[in-house]
């Protein structure tokens, strides 16, 4: 059971890094900037806040992954993992 949890958590962390990479790539190749127009401001603010949310969540899940590898979670003690999800 723990192996399935580790695989699923690893996959989720991978998707978080993948999303962050694609967002960075999109920012780097955008034809507009945050100061160009209302669209640019809204785009960068909304996607930036969502990206920040994904980065913080990925870090939280990364910490939970190492705690799970060290078997620090039990059936009655796993609040940190539930909060990360």
C-alpha positions in Angstrom: 0.0 0.0 0.0 2.8 2.4 0.8 4.4 1.7 -2.6 1.3 2.8 -4.4 1.1 6.0 -2.2 4.8 6.8 -3.0 4.2 6.3 -6.7 1.1 8.5 -6.7 2.9 11.2 -4.7 5.9 11.1 -6.9 3.7 11.5 -10.0 1.9 14.4 -8.4 5.2 16.1 -7.6 6.4 15.5 -11.1 3.3 17.1 -12.5 3.9 20.1 -10.2 7.4 20.6 -11.6 6.1 20.0 -15.1 3.5 22.7 -14.7 6.0 25.1 -13.2 8.4 24.5 -16.1 5.7 25.2 -18.7 4.6 28.3 -16.9 8.2 29.6 -16.9 8.5 28.7 -20.6 5.3 30.6 -21.4 6.4 33.6 -19.4 9.8 33.6 -21.2 8.2 33.5 -24.7 5.2 35.8 -24.2 4.9 38.6 -26.7 3.5 40.9 -24.0 4.6 42.1 -20.6 2.8 42.9 -17.4 2.9 46.6 -18.1 1.7 46.4 -21.7 -2.1 46.2 -21.3 -4.9 45.2 -19.0 -4.6 41.7 -20.6 -1.0 41.5 -19.7 -1.6 42.6 -16.1 -4.5 40.2 -15.6 -2.6 37.3 -17.3 0.6 37.6 -15.3 -1.2 38.3 -12.0 -3.7 35.4 -12.3 -1.2 32.8 -13.7 1.5 34.1 -11.3 -0.6 33.6 -8.2 -1.7 30.2 -9.4 1.9 29.3 -10.2 2.9 30.4 -6.7 0.1 28.2 -5.3 1.5 25.2 -7.3 5.1 25.8 -6.2 4.2 26.0 -2.5 2.0 22.9 -2.9 4.7 21.0 -4.7 7.2 21.9 -1.9 4.7 20.7 0.7 4.2 17.4 -1.2 7.9 17.0 -1.6 8.4 17.2 2.1 5.5 14.7 2.6 7.2 12.4 0.1 10.4 12.2 2.2 8.4 11.8 5.4 6.5 8.9 3.8 9.8 7.3 2.7 11.0 7.5 6.3 7.7 6.0 7.4 6.7 8.9 9.6 3.1 8.6 8.8 0.8 6.1 10.5 -2.9 5.3 10.1 -3.7 7.6 13.1 -1.0 10.2 12.5 -1.0 11.8 9.0 -2.5 15.3 9.4 0.4 16.9 7.5 -0.1 14.6 4.5 -3.9 15.3 4.5 -3.2 19.0 4.6 -0.8 18.8 1.7 -3.5 17.0 -0.4 
